Amino acid sequence: MGLISRMSTIFKAKMSKLLDKAENPHETLDYSYHRQLEMLQKVKRNLADMVASKKRLELQVIKLKENANKLEDQARQALKLGREDLATTALERKSAIQQQLEGLEEQIKGLEAEQEKLAAVEAKLQTKVQAFRTKKELLKAQYSAAQAQVKIGEAATGLSEELSDISLAVQRAEEKTENMRARAAAIDELVDTGVLDDALETGDPLERELKKLSASSRVQDDLERLKKEVGQA
């Protein structure tokens, strides 16, 4: 494939993609329906024109028949008056009118045949337009529903991501809370065992030792006192 051909293919693909994004199915369907209505109206107008033309021809036929009958009456009257020449002239005119009538009747038959065909086309097109209108509304409803589903899906995806972030934040908070509780428990244990007190105590080591001895002495004194109270001394 040549460079120009490849560029043309790429351009067409990109244009098709852009047009696909820009295309609104609702507008496309409505436009197609409008075009079909225009076509149907055109057929109806043609049919109406044909009916009007046939009606005009039928009126001409009626008028010519009246003239033919009149000429025949004139020919009959001329014969009664002994004017065969006038009768012949009248009958010649009547013959010409009859030829016109034959031509008009042929035209009327042709128009009637065309009228039947056009009426069949109108009925068929009318059915198609009605069917397309129903399908158009159905497709528009389905497209709107699909759009709503896409929006709901996109919203659900965003919500899922947001909930995932929240869940992660909660998990981190729980971990920090557990770590803090563990540290608090460790401090409590150190306090209970006196390790933390020793580490926190400041001042003279000798003074601290004397305090311990004093505390131990008080404990011993209390113990002896209790023994005497219970009779174990």
KOLRO-974467 format. One line per field, with one value per residue (C-alpha): residue number from 0; residue in one letter; chain; x, y, z. Coordinates in steps of 0.001 Angstrom, whole numbers, plus 500000, padded with zeros to 6 digits. Example, Ala and Ser with C-alpha at 12.3 -4.5 7.8 and 13.67 -1.06 7.14 Angstrom:
% residues 2
fivex: c(0,1)
drentor: c(A,S)
rolo: c(A,A)
X: c(512300,513670)
Y: c(495500,498940)
Z: c(507800,507140)
This chain:
% residues 233
fivex: c(0,1,2,3,4,5,6,7,8,9,10,11,12,13,14,15,16,17,18,19,20,21,22,23,24,25,26,27,28,29,30,31,32,33,34,35,36,37,38,39,40,41,42,43,44,45,46,47,48,49,50,51,52,53,54,55,56,57,58,59,60,61,62,63,64,65,66,67,68,69,70,71,72,73,74,75,76,77,78,79,80,81,82,83,84,85,86,87,88,89,90,91,92,93,94,95,96,97,98,99,100,101,102,103,104,105,106,107,108,109,110,111,112,113,114,115,116,117,118,119,120,121,122,123,124,125,126,127,128,129,130,131,132,133,134,135,136,137,138,139,140,141,142,143,144,145,146,147,148,149,150,151,152,153,154,155,156,157,158,159,160,161,162,163,164,165,166,167,168,169,170,171,172,173,174,175,176,177,178,179,180,181,182,183,184,185,186,187,188,189,190,191,192,193,194,195,196,197,198,199,200,201,202,203,204,205,206,207,208,209,210,211,212,213,214,215,216,217,218,219,220,221,222,223,224,225,226,227,228,229,230,231,232)
drentor: c(M,G,L,I,S,R,M,S,T,I,F,K,A,K,M,S,K,L,L,D,K,A,E,N,P,H,E,T,L,D,Y,S,Y,H,R,Q,L,E,M,L,Q,K,V,K,R,N,L,A,D,M,V,A,S,K,K,R,L,E,L,Q,V,I,K,L,K,E,N,A,N,K,L,E,D,Q,A,R,Q,A,L,K,L,G,R,E,D,L,A,T,T,A,L,E,R,K,S,A,I,Q,Q,Q,L,E,G,L,E,E,Q,I,K,G,L,E,A,E,Q,E,K,L,A,A,V,E,A,K,L,Q,T,K,V,Q,A,F,R,T,K,K,E,L,L,K,A,Q,Y,S,A,A,Q,A,Q,V,K,I,G,E,A,A,T,G,L,S,E,E,L,S,D,I,S,L,A,V,Q,R,A,E,E,K,T,E,N,M,R,A,R,A,A,A,I,D,E,L,V,D,T,G,V,L,D,D,A,L,E,T,G,D,P,L,E,R,E,L,K,K,L,S,A,S,S,R,V,Q,D,D,L,E,R,L,K,K,E,V,G,Q,A)
rolo: c(A,A,A,A,A,A,A,A,A,A,A,A,A,A,A,A,A,A,A,A,A,A,A,A,A,A,A,A,A,A,A,A,A,A,A,A,A,A,A,A,A,A,A,A,A,A,A,A,A,A,A,A,A,A,A,A,A,A,A,A,A,A,A,A,A,A,A,A,A,A,A,A,A,A,A,A,A,A,A,A,A,A,A,A,A,A,A,A,A,A,A,A,A,A,A,A,A,A,A,A,A,A,A,A,A,A,A,A,A,A,A,A,A,A,A,A,A,A,A,A,A,A,A,A,A,A,A,A,A,A,A,A,A,A,A,A,A,A,A,A,A,A,A,A,A,A,A,A,A,A,A,A,A,A,A,A,A,A,A,A,A,A,A,A,A,A,A,A,A,A,A,A,A,A,A,A,A,A,A,A,A,A,A,A,A,A,A,A,A,A,A,A,A,A,A,A,A,A,A,A,A,A,A,A,A,A,A,A,A,A,A,A,A,A,A,A,A,A,A,A,A,A,A,A,A,A,A,A,A,A,A,A,A)
X: c(500000,501371,501885,499017,496659,497610,497115,493720,492689,493810,492010,488776,489006,489514,486726,484403,485231,484599,481314,480253,480837,479040,476071,472919,470685,467599,468338,469241,466007,463886,465578,464952,461320,460974,462407,459930,457065,458224,458287,454794,453488,455016,453250,449981,450375,451094,448061,445895,447178,446396,442862,442361,443628,441288,438407,439136,439185,435903,434342,435599,434042,430693,430844,431846,429040,426592,427936,427710,424091,423344,424901,422857,419686,420695,421334,417895,416245,418109,416847,413300,413769,415215,418704,420771,423901,423506,422751,425939,427994,426541,427249,430819,431365,429797,432235,435208,433912,433534,437182,438141,435995,437768,441146,439989,438546,441861,443659,441216,441789,445545,445194,442983,445626,448365,446140,445669,449427,450164,447452,449073,452455,450903,449302,452536,454589,452048,452401,456192,456156,453877,456037,459196,457629,456874,460355,461889,460245,461252,464876,464942,463587,466131,468970,467881,467717,471176,472508,471038,472611,475991,475723,474670,477569,480004,478610,478813,482409,483290,481455,483268,486615,485618,484455,487722,489632,487454,487975,491732,491632,489571,492025,494953,493094,492389,496051,497154,494598,495843,499440,498522,496634,499610,501932,499561,499402,503187,503520,500978,502972,506217,504536,503177,506582,508277,510582,509154,509189,512872,513580,511614,512994,515587,517751,520374,520732,521368,518158,516257,517704,516761,513209,513033,514299,511806,508988,510137,510272,506716,505540,507261,505778,502287,502797,503843,500872,498436,499957,499422,495808,495100,497028,499926,502634)
Y: c(500000,503392,506279,508316,505339,504693,508359,508317,505207,506735,509994,508177,506110,509201,511098,508119,508034,511772,511542,508577,510613,513647,511674,511889,508834,510830,513486,510875,508945,512097,513290,509939,510023,513602,512574,509708,512056,514413,511519,510460,514009,514189,510971,512319,515542,513603,511435,514499,516103,512923,512785,516434,515805,512850,514942,517662,515076,513614,517081,517535,514194,515272,518557,516871,514321,517145,518810,515520,515057,518642,518162,514999,516913,519633,517040,515521,518930,519800,516600,517464,520791,519117,520414,517302,519391,520944,517535,516163,519044,518501,514777,515422,517645,514969,512398,514645,515024,511254,510842,513331,511404,508161,509813,511344,508058,506353,509037,508609,504847,505431,507898,505460,502739,505112,506325,502778,502181,505458,504757,501371,503087,505625,502905,500919,503997,505043,501646,501895,505407,504330,501268,503389,505899,503126,501667,505140,505828,502384,502888,506339,504900,502059,504497,506739,503704,502591,506099,506020,502612,503892,506929,504723,502369,505256,506667,503226,502865,506243,505364,502027,503767,506309,503571,501747,504877,505276,501618,502046,505166,503325,500429,502787,504480,501091,500115,503375,502894,499350,500564,503322,500886,498511,501332,502366,498766,498507,501727,500474,497254,499155,501327,498278,496617,499806,499845,503044,504651,503828,505171,508329,508944,511707,513036,511524,507712,507527,509365,507020,504014,505446,505962,502337,501191,503454,502077,498532,499295,500643,497526,495353,497393,497082,493346,492923,495022,492899,489697,490933,491789,488321,486650,485340,487337)
Z: c(500000,498988,501372,499892,500089,503713,504606,502880,504823,508124,507335,506473,509654,511803,510059,510500,514199,514564,512672,514785,517946,516527,515191,517267,516640,517624,515010,512384,512924,512930,509736,508011,509116,507830,504454,504184,505027,502283,499822,500883,500493,497019,496010,497411,495422,492231,492868,493469,490254,488342,489743,488812,485259,484845,486136,483577,480783,481997,481928,478358,477422,478851,476953,473673,474015,474518,471369,469450,470499,469550,466085,465563,466429,463994,461258,461903,461740,458525,456885,457877,456153,453079,453665,453285,452815,456257,457734,456183,457598,461076,460943,459789,462818,464989,463551,464386,467940,468244,467250,469959,472421,471585,472186,475468,476676,475936,477934,480795,480819,480891,483764,485667,485310,486473,489277,490546,490467,492244,494821,495511,495898,498275,500405,500536,501388,504004,505676,505582,507050,509890,510580,510509,512890,515385,515008,515250,518585,519837,518792,520381,523624,523530,522827,525702,527990,526857,527484,530979,531626,530461,532733,535642,534894,534736,537972,539597,538429,539901,543114,543291,542930,545559,547941,547323,548305,551399,552311,551987,554158,556794,556692,557250,560108,561711,561391,562997,565780,566458,566511,568948,571171,571139,572137,574928,576200,576115,578089,580642,581014,581495,584097,585928,586056,587160,584205,582851,586312,586672,583244,583956,587417,587728,590507,592829,592590,596338,597044,594802,596593,599997,598769,597709,601122,602855,600758,601456,605176,605104,603360,605974,608839,607356,606977,610634,611756,609846,611218,614760,613946,612688,615505,613491,615228)
